[in-house]
Amino acid sequence: MNSATRKAYQVIRSLLPAHPSILDIGCGKGVQTLELAGINEGHIHALDNRPFFLKCLNEEAEKKECSDRITCIEADMNSMPFANGSFDLIWSEGAVFIIGIREGLSRWKKLLKPNGIIVLSDLVWLTESRPTDIASYLEEECQYMLTIQEVLEEALKHGYRCIDHFTLPDEGWTREYFLPQKKVIADLRKKYPGNEEAVQTFDALDFEREIISRNLQYAGYEFFMFQVN
C-alpha cells in the first residue's frame, strides 16, 4: 500500500541524510520502490531475483523519469553483492518472510552505516491466542511467523532500537490483495476449466482468502522501523 510506504517514510525522514543510499530488498515490480523515489532525493538499489519484475520496474521508472535514481540488481537476498556499511536505509515490504525476520535483522544489519535504519513489513500474529483453523494454516505456510512483541525483542537482541511500528489496515488484505485476486482467479477458472493442476492452485488460493478474511483480527501485516544503536 502506497499510503503505508509514505507513512513509514515520514516517521524516519528526519533521521536520514538529505540524499540517502537505500536498498530495497525483494522489490518485486517496484511499487514501493517508485513510491520511495517520489518522496526522497536519494538513490535506490532495488534487488530481486526475478528478471521479469526488474524489467517491469525499469520500464515504470523510465515513464516516471526517475530511472537515474534507481539501480536494479538481479540477486538473491541470501547473497547480496554489497559491501558492509553501504546503506543509510534498508527497506523490505512483505519479502523478509523468505528468510524470516530474525535472519533478516541479523544478516542485513552489517549492510547499514552507523545509525542506519531498517524498515520491514511482515505478517505477524496480532494476538497471543487464535482459533485453531488460522493457527494451523499460517503455522504451516509461514514457519517463521512471530508476534509483534517477539519481533521487537528480536530487534533489541540484534542491536536495534525501535523507532515505531504500525499495523496495516484490513483493506490491505481485502481491497488491495483479495479483491483483485478473486477476479483474476474467476477469469482463470474459465480459461483453464480442465487443468487439474491449475484448479488445485485456484482452490488453494480461494481457501487462503476465505480463512484469512474471517480471521483478520488475529493476523496482519506490521510495519517496523528500527535504527542501529
C-alpha positions as a printed Julia matrix, in Angstrom:
229×3 Matrix{Float64}:
   0.0     0.0     0.0
   1.5     3.34   -1.05
  -0.11    5.09    1.9
   1.73    2.77    4.31
   5.02    3.29    2.46
   4.59    7.05    2.77
   3.58    6.82    6.43
   6.63    4.72    7.34
   9.0     7.0     5.45
   7.63   10.13    7.11
   8.39    8.59   10.5
  12.09    8.13    9.68
  12.68   11.05    7.29
  14.29   13.33    9.87
  16.77   10.6    10.85
  18.17   10.24    7.31
  20.63   12.36    5.32
  19.29   14.58    2.56
  20.31   12.09   -0.14
  20.14    8.65    1.49
  21.55    5.49   -0.01
  18.66    2.99    0.01
  18.47   -0.77   -0.55
  15.02   -2.18   -1.38
  15.25   -5.94   -0.77
  12.74   -8.16   -2.59
  11.44   -5.19   -4.56
   9.19   -7.2    -6.9
   7.77   -4.95   -9.62
   8.79   -1.96   -7.54
   5.51   -0.4    -6.43
   7.1     0.75   -3.17
  10.44    1.47   -4.92
   8.76    4.04   -7.17
   6.86    5.49   -4.22
  10.12    5.92   -2.31
  11.74    7.53   -5.33
   8.94   10.07   -5.38
   9.29   11.12   -1.73
  13.05   11.3    -1.22
  16.14   12.56   -3.07
  18.35    9.52   -2.56
  19.48    6.65   -4.77
  17.72    3.28   -4.52
  19.25   -0.11   -5.24
  16.25   -2.35   -6.0
  17.07   -6.03   -5.54
  15.06   -9.04   -6.69
  15.89  -12.46   -8.16
  13.2   -12.3   -10.84
  14.38  -10.54  -14.01
  10.83  -10.0   -15.33
   9.91   -7.98  -12.22
  13.04   -5.86  -12.58
  12.23   -5.27  -16.24
   8.78   -4.01  -15.22
  10.35   -1.72  -12.61
  12.85   -0.31  -15.11
  10.08    0.45  -17.58
   7.95    2.22  -14.97
  10.96    4.16  -13.68
  11.61    5.4   -17.23
   8.0     6.54  -17.54
   8.17    8.36  -14.21
  11.55    9.89  -15.13
  13.32    8.58  -12.04
  15.4     5.78  -13.6
  18.59    7.75  -12.9
  17.96    7.23   -9.16
  17.04    3.54   -9.28
  19.55    0.76   -9.93
  18.02   -2.68  -10.44
  20.04   -5.61   -9.09
  19.22   -9.21  -10.02
  20.36  -11.19   -6.99
  19.2   -13.42   -4.14
  18.66  -11.82   -0.74
  20.82  -14.59    0.75
  23.89  -13.49   -1.22
  23.71   -9.77   -1.95
  26.65   -8.12   -3.76
  27.17   -5.14   -1.45
  29.98   -4.1     0.88
  29.33   -3.76    4.59
  28.18   -0.3     5.65
  26.82    0.63    2.22
  23.36    1.95    3.05
  21.62    4.56    5.16
  18.34    2.72    4.8
  17.25   -0.84    4.1
  13.63   -1.23    3.01
  11.76   -4.52    2.53
   7.99   -4.72    2.15
   6.47   -8.18    2.5
   9.64  -10.02    1.44
  11.59  -10.8     4.62
   9.37  -13.87    5.2
  11.58  -15.68    2.65
  14.36  -15.96    5.23
  12.41  -14.97    8.34
  12.53  -11.67   10.17
  15.04  -13.0    12.72
  17.51  -13.77    9.94
  16.77  -10.52    8.13
  17.5    -8.42   11.21
  20.69  -10.38   11.85
  22.16  -10.7     8.33
  21.2    -7.33    6.88
  22.45   -5.19    9.77
  26.06   -5.32    8.51
  24.98   -3.57    5.28
  23.86   -0.49    7.22
  26.0     2.53    8.0
  26.33    3.63   11.64
  22.89    4.74   12.89
  21.38    3.21    9.75
  17.71    2.35    9.59
  15.85   -0.78    8.52
  12.15   -0.77    7.61
  10.37   -4.1     7.26
   6.79   -5.2     6.81
   5.91   -8.77    7.65
   2.95  -10.96    8.51
   2.66  -11.25   12.3
   0.33  -12.6    14.92
  -1.72   -9.75   16.38
  -2.87  -11.77   19.4
  -1.34  -14.36   21.72
  -4.31  -16.72   21.28
  -6.02  -17.5    17.99
  -8.52  -20.02   16.53
  -7.21  -23.42   15.51
  -8.03  -23.02   11.81
  -5.98  -19.86   11.21
  -3.22  -21.02   13.58
  -2.81  -24.35   11.81
  -2.91  -22.81    8.35
  -0.44  -19.98    8.93
   1.95  -22.01   11.07
   2.25  -24.43    8.15
   2.51  -21.74    5.46
   4.62  -19.21    7.4
   7.05  -21.15    9.55
   8.91  -18.01   10.73
   5.82  -16.07   11.83
   6.17  -14.14   15.1
   4.05  -11.92   17.32
   4.69   -8.17   17.33
   6.34   -8.44   20.75
   8.62  -11.22   19.55
   9.78   -9.08   16.63
  10.5    -6.16   18.96
  12.51   -8.46   21.24
  14.48   -9.81   18.28
  15.32   -6.28   17.15
  16.58   -5.36   20.61
  18.64   -8.57   20.76
  20.32   -7.72   17.43
  21.26   -4.19   18.45
  18.43   -2.05   17.12
  16.15    0.45   18.79
  12.52    0.61   17.75
  11.59    3.93   16.18
   7.97    2.98   15.6
   5.68    0.27   14.25
   2.1     0.11   12.99
  -0.38   -2.43   11.66
  -1.64   -2.13    8.1
  -5.41   -1.68    7.91
  -7.58   -4.65    6.91
  -8.15   -3.09    3.49
  -4.58   -4.05    2.69
  -5.86   -7.6     2.54
  -9.42   -7.07    1.37
  -9.19   -4.27   -1.2
  -5.55   -4.34   -2.26
  -4.97   -8.11   -2.38
  -8.05  -10.33   -2.12
 -10.47   -8.35   -4.3
  -8.27   -8.29   -7.42
  -7.09  -11.84   -6.72
 -10.69  -13.11   -6.64
 -11.42  -11.56  -10.04
  -8.24  -12.95  -11.61
  -8.94  -16.45  -10.3
 -12.52  -16.36  -11.59
 -11.23  -15.43  -15.06
  -8.55  -18.13  -14.97
 -11.06  -20.81  -13.94
 -12.95  -20.06  -17.13
  -9.74  -20.18  -19.15
  -8.45  -23.48  -17.71
 -11.55  -25.49  -16.76
  -9.98  -28.92  -17.33
  -6.5   -28.26  -15.99
  -6.34  -30.2   -12.72
  -3.09  -28.64  -11.54
  -4.4   -25.13  -12.19
  -7.7   -25.89  -10.45
  -5.83  -27.14   -7.37
  -3.88  -23.89   -7.26
  -7.04  -21.82   -7.6
  -8.73  -23.84   -4.84
  -5.76  -23.29   -2.54
  -5.83  -19.53   -3.14
  -9.59  -19.4    -2.57
  -9.12  -21.31    0.69
  -6.4   -18.91    1.82
  -8.61  -15.92    1.03
 -11.57  -17.38    2.9
  -9.68  -18.41    6.04
  -7.74  -15.16    6.39
 -10.77  -12.97    5.61
 -12.67  -14.39    8.55
  -9.7   -14.09   10.92
  -8.34  -10.61   10.22
  -8.24   -9.71   13.91
  -5.65  -12.42   14.61
  -3.02  -11.88   11.91
  -1.91   -8.92    9.83
   0.98   -7.07    8.26
   3.06   -4.9    10.56
   5.48   -2.16    9.51
   8.57   -2.0    11.73
  11.08    0.86   11.76
  14.36    0.1    13.59
  17.64    2.02   13.92
  21.05    0.57   14.65
  22.12    1.51   18.17
